[in-house]
């Protein structure tokens, strides 16, 4: 019985294609085939438009039907602050209603005007260096590049680009506040885990670009979410060291530039928080593709009692396995260190490639 498993890629060299797009329509500012750097603004959009309802009839002291005939603007028209929206015809007691702000007329109805206020558009930066290989119509782009990739379990939703600094000697070495100083300003730090709330406050003070950790306790989750820079956890919440594969790859990348995209994990889209380190490649590479669990796959267990452990698939069971809690589920035999084995539900496994 095969099972589809969420994949978490840890690859020293691969080809990536990453979509950078708004969820709403905006304006794409680059062309297909263009080379972009992480700071390039690839698109812009009005993500939170502000609307104001103008009661023209009440302002002019006339019935709604009369106000409609006095309007001097149309739906879709752009107004600047102070433009005349409506005016009574009387010269002696003329009343004029002007636009309180610059914006676009969205709707005219019942002597009222709905105005969408003009505001600065929100920019969308590339985050990943590379080549624009596709345009997502009116929303963004797809960027392609080659390099090393480390995907993780959790991110706080922010993104950045900077120089990677490894401040831990081992995968379980903690990051403490005494390790932080102004010499690390603008860096993305890599460490095993962190249990100190003070680290996040001090990291903000010295303007760190980002944090890549194995884990943090759940009591720090709220602080990590509110931190102004990206926070990425390779293992998730708890007291877990960074997995050996991720630490080995990141540990040998000290001083290299990296893209840190701490986007939340989305099973349906197949996106994960990740660190990408651009590297040139000779020959043709193809992006990693999802597939079913198979013998010899390296996997990480995401639930107790083996949570955080990495092992290898011995075999995928052909029939659902009955576990001690009475639940029957697709399962696989996993070989851990020192040749110990356990039967783990497929749903509790992550492929590491």
Secondary structure by P-SEA (a helix, b strand, c coil): cbbbbbbbbbccbbbbbbbbcccbbbbbcccccccccccccccccccbbbbbbbcccccccccaaaaaaaccccccccccccccccccccccbbbbbccccccccccccccbbbbbcccbbbbbccccccccccccccccbbbbbbbbbbbbcccccccbbbbbbbccccccccccccccccccccccccccccccaaaaaaaaaacccccccccccccaaaaaaaccbbbbbccccccccccaaaaaaaaaaccbbbbbbbcccccccccccbbbbbbbbccccccbbbbcccccbbbbbcccccccbbbbbccccccccccccccccbbbbbbcccbbbbbbbcccccccc
